[in-house]
């Protein structure tokens, strides 16, 4: 029997039982849709994490005062500006900037204010370490302004819009902790990040932040260290650890009073966790595919029983076992492939709707990738073959004489 003829017979058989065929497809549609949605969303979140971490650069180390489990870092006073200077002088670091986050309260400009803006004290070298760029017409503060503890500021684009609308903020004045600061630059927009928004902040010299913005202090919370390349980070971490232990006079049996975070390693760890969670969710979602496959096998077995006499007639007029086997396999494949394609559309729709909702908080985006389409088709084909093989084999082995006598 020709393949095309077999396909037409299979399609006409399914068309005769439309409702049953649709209900049988439903398990595959839901299963494939769930798998595709979970994998696509997991991939979108993974890409988002890589993009956000990449905005600060991956060849960066963050040195924090105290250990991460010791509570708020603002309460730890074990890191100083001299430590940051020593790291730059005595290690292979490319650049270092202290980081001081001030509790400045509301940032004001005229009769407008922004209570969400973060005020950060940094060094001019921050532009060498991170991906921060200054828009044309402005500049970063200088080392001389850092030494003089000048009241100058570089603001983010969101802060600028909140306080000045569409006006150019450069040259204007804002008030931080009721002190006037002259705006000398505006950063290029980076887009929302996890946690702190890099476009809604004010950068000031860290010396000014330490001495003039409450709470005044003689220590820093973080030192950001830039390396020349990512491969240098492990060796640079060891150099910094040994240097700081000497400077802080820590005995061999004493725990570090600082923490070093390798951004590249953190990024790899986050990617691995995201991938593991995605695969786990995809595996859980695939359980519905197993249920759908069992449903298809059950329906196909019932179909074989219903069409026993038809099988006997076809065998009596010359149909071979392989023709009967192929016919029932094709019917199972049509159901699963059709369900797989509809499931692909369902999964993509669910993912797109989820991203539309989540994008109000996170800048997620996703595209339909070739491996997602291949997976939908592959899973559907596999389920069809597995669930249809036994019923098809059983149909092909029917004795034509017994089948003709079946009522």
C-alpha positions, 0 to 999 in steps of 0.5 A: 500500500502506498504511503500517500494512500495510507496517510489518506486512510489514516486522516479519514479515520481520524476525521470520522471521530473528530471529538475523540481525536481532539480530546486525544490530542489535548494531552500532547498539546498541554504537555508540549506547551508546558515543556516549551513554556518552561524551557523558553522562560528559563532561557529568557531569565538566564539571558536576562541574568547574563545581560544584567551581570554583563552591564557591570563587566565580568572582569571585576571583583567586589571586596566587601567589608565583613562576611556576607553572613554578618548582616548589613555591611553598613555596620562593618568598619574593616575596609578603608580608603587606604586599603583600596589605594594599597590594592591598586599599588601592590597588586596587578589590578587595573583600577580600584574605586571605593564605594560608599552608599550614603543615607542621604534621604530625598534628593531634591531639585527646586520643588521636585524630589526623588526618594528612590534615588541612590547616592553613591560615593565613588572614585573617577576610576569607576568609568574604567572598571564598569560599563558606565559612560558619560553623555556628551556635554558632561564629564566625570569628576576629577582626582583633584575634585576628589581630593578637595571633597568637591560637591559635584555630582553625576546623575543617572538618566532616570534621576534627571527625568524625575527632577528636570524633565526634558531639560539638560541637567548639566550645570544645574544644582541638586540638594543632597542631605540639604547640601547643594551639589553641582551636576557636571554629567549624566550617565548613558542609560543602562536599563533596569537591573536586578535590585538597584536601578543604575539609571536612578542614582547620583555619583559623588566623590567618595571623599565628599560622601564620607565627610559631608553626607550622613552618616559621616564615616572614615571607612568604606563599604565596598572596594570595586577592583577591575582586572585587565581580563577575566582570566586574571581574576583568580590570581588577583583574588589571591593577591588581594586576600594576602595583602588585606590579611597583612594590612588587617594584622590577621593571624593564620587562624583568624577568619577574613574580615572581608569578602571577595566576590568574583563576578565571572564566577558568580555569573557562571554559578547563576547560569548553572542554577538557572539552567538546572531549575529550567531543566527541572521544571521542564522535566516536571512539565514533561510528566503530562506528556507521559500521561498524554502518551498513555491516553493515545495508546489507550485510544489506539487500542480501543480503535483497533478493537473497533476496527477489527472487521475492517482490518480483516477485510483489508488483509483479505484483499491483499494488505500486508502486516506492514501496511496495517502497522504503518497505517496505525502508526501514522494515525498515532503520529498525526495525533501527536504531531498535530498536538505538538504543533498546537502545543508549540503555539500554546507554549509560546503564547503562555511564555509571551503573556508571562513576559508581557506581565513580568516585563513591567518589573524586569526587562525580559525578552525572548525569541522562538529558537530553532531548538525549541521548535526541534524539541516540540517536533522531536517530543511529539514524534517520540510520543507518537511512536512509543504510544502507537507502536504496540496498538499498531503491532497488535493490529498487524498481527490479527488473523484475517479469518478471525477478524472477518468473523468479529462482530 
